[in-house]
Amino acid sequence: MYKTFYSLAQTPFSKDIRPENAFLSIDYQGALGALHYLKERKEWGFS
């Protein structure tokens, strides 16, 4: 409905946010930094 009416390229209320479209707030950057730290330390099982 919104997509055709406003000629949008993608659905505006989707939960699938591409990383390049995410707003890089300080909190978001902090969360990414924490996940990167855990990944490097391999304490949480990331590969």
C-alpha positions as CSV (number, residue, x, y, z in Angstrom):
1,M,0.0,0.0,0.0
2,Y,2.6,2.6,1.0
3,K,5.2,1.3,-1.4
4,T,3.2,2.0,-4.5
5,F,1.5,5.2,-3.3
6,Y,4.8,6.8,-2.3
7,S,6.9,5.1,-5.1
8,L,9.2,3.6,-2.5
9,A,12.0,1.2,-3.5
10,Q,11.4,-1.2,-0.5
11,T,8.8,-1.8,2.2
12,P,9.1,1.0,4.8
13,F,8.1,-1.0,7.8
14,S,10.2,-4.2,7.2
15,K,12.2,-5.7,10.0
16,D,14.9,-6.6,7.4
17,I,17.2,-3.7,7.7
18,R,20.3,-3.8,5.5
19,P,23.5,-2.7,7.4
20,E,24.1,0.0,4.8
21,N,20.7,1.5,5.6
22,A,20.9,1.4,9.4
23,F,21.3,4.6,11.3
24,L,24.8,4.5,12.9
25,S,23.9,5.9,16.4
26,I,26.4,5.7,19.2
27,D,24.4,2.8,20.8
28,Y,24.4,0.9,17.5
29,Q,28.1,1.4,17.0
30,G,28.7,0.3,20.6
31,A,26.7,-2.9,20.1
32,L,28.6,-3.7,16.9
33,G,31.9,-3.1,18.8
34,A,30.9,-5.4,21.6
35,L,29.9,-8.1,19.1
36,H,33.1,-7.7,17.2
37,Y,35.1,-8.0,20.5
38,L,33.2,-11.2,21.5
39,K,33.8,-12.6,18.0
40,E,37.6,-11.9,18.2
41,R,37.8,-13.4,21.7
42,K,35.6,-16.4,20.7
43,E,33.8,-16.3,24.0
44,W,30.4,-16.5,22.5
45,G,30.7,-19.1,19.8
46,F,30.8,-16.8,16.8
47,S,32.7,-18.0,13.8
